[in-house]
Amino acid sequence: MNGVPELPDMSAVGAWLTEGAPDNAIPEQAMSPIAAMRLIDQELAVEGIPERNLATFVTTWMEPEARQLIEGNLHRNFIDHAEYPQTFEIQQRCIRMLAELFNAPGETTGTSTQGSSEAIMLGALSLKWKWRERREADGKPADSPNLVFGGDVHVVWEKFCRYFDVEPRIVPLQPGKYTIGPEDIEPHVDENTIGVAAVVGTTFTGHADDVVGINDHLLDLKEKKGIDVPLHIDGASGAFVWPFLYPHSEWDFRLEQVRSINASGHKFGLVYPGIGWLIFREKSDLAEDLVFYENYLGKTDATFTLNFSTSSSMILAQYYNFVRFGKVGYRRLMEVMQENAASLAADIAGIGKFQIIGEGEETLPLVAFNLAEEHPYDEFDIAFQLAAERGWMVPAYTMPPNAQDVKMMRALVKLTLNRSLVDKLHLDIAEAIETLEKKGPVSKSERRLVKTSVTH
Ligand SMILES: Cc1ncc(COP(=O)(O)O)c(C=O)c1O
């Protein structure tokens, strides 16, 4: 040795350091586990930091014990009920717990899913099948089903209609009116309506449709015209928030026409992606024809899913949260997020440029806001500036028709956004505004980088 440090063996690290990552074909040669891990880890470093992603509703932090449970069960295929009966029992417990939380009147059924999208596809399929049963029993044609919902729904509802051949009857929004009520659905509902979908906790502003009003209208329709139209609640985000923050608000099975509810365990259920839930009011609300029976995994099993194999980890993690936090813990966690959201809303309003959307109404722990007046810059410029200066991901987006001229911004306040980060975010928004006041709107090329997605 002459004082020059010995270099590591570069062949063990891998050619990717200087040649780039394999991207078109599986490489012929192997690499060491550490090299493979570093290759992927280094690439991911260019992405946003999940804790600063205020666009997503999805959980970005869980307790170390929950992570341990998740890691320890990734290899347990949930669908192997015969081999893993206790995992199946734990899933059933979660379904019963959610049914109780949503005030189901008695014994019910449901399923875990990959997320709310799968839950909605399955729930809406059941609406279609049950409608067809009713039509056939009455000797009436069942060839032109429709589904009624507002423009405030997530894209999955339109996806369902296209994939499964149902006419979407979409109630348009209006500037300043971002949820729907009975007067909106009334002209669209008829005997071919398989159901009405109402949202509790919309993707766009976090508020709830007038579920009580819609339920009353459907009851009236049943009584006066004999048309029984079920109501499905899209509680992707809200079904884990409303029971704890607004326990006296009726949006669930306390209302007679509410026949099914979906919830995303990976949103305010506080579990990592992907886990969702579909809960029926009564067993009979699940169309029996949609349940498949097979015995290739060791015993006869009933399945009602679009997928088959999936890891057990997130189901176990959901049960972990239920028993770990209890109702008291969930309530406290929701209150923490709500308090921080209220503080952020007050701070943003205090900047003097913005209006807070639907302030004082029941909503998710988030702040939806937009510029109160015209400026040389807009919400998309602010989103860019905030990301460029501090790496915050606060999306800007336009509202659905007929409010498409309204621009909006939205910051989710999850557990990872504690009060000191709320204060920091407020100062960073104020600073971004200051920069834009001085330099004017951002350039065209900068605009292309703005985070605009609202759909999760
Ligand atoms: C109201 C609503 N419904 C459905 C979905 C789809 O949920 P998932 O991402 O769990 O499939 C979302 C996602 O944000 C949502 O906000």
The ligand as a Gaussian input file, in Angstrom:
#p B3LYP/6-31G(d) Opt

LIG

0 1
 C      -64.730000      10.352000      -3.332000
 C      -63.774000       9.342000      -3.895000
 N      -64.255000       8.197000      -4.405000
 C      -63.448000       7.236000      -4.896000
 C      -62.080000       7.399000      -4.893000
 C      -61.197000       6.286000      -5.423000
 O      -60.612000       5.697000      -4.309000
 P      -59.356000       4.701000      -4.355000
 O      -58.179000       5.569000      -4.631000
 O      -59.349000       4.144000      -2.959000
 O      -59.604000       3.668000      -5.396000
 C      -61.525000       8.590000      -4.371000
 C      -60.076000       8.822000      -4.376000
 O      -59.608000       9.885000      -4.017000
 C      -62.386000       9.569000      -3.850000
 O      -61.911000      10.719000      -3.333000

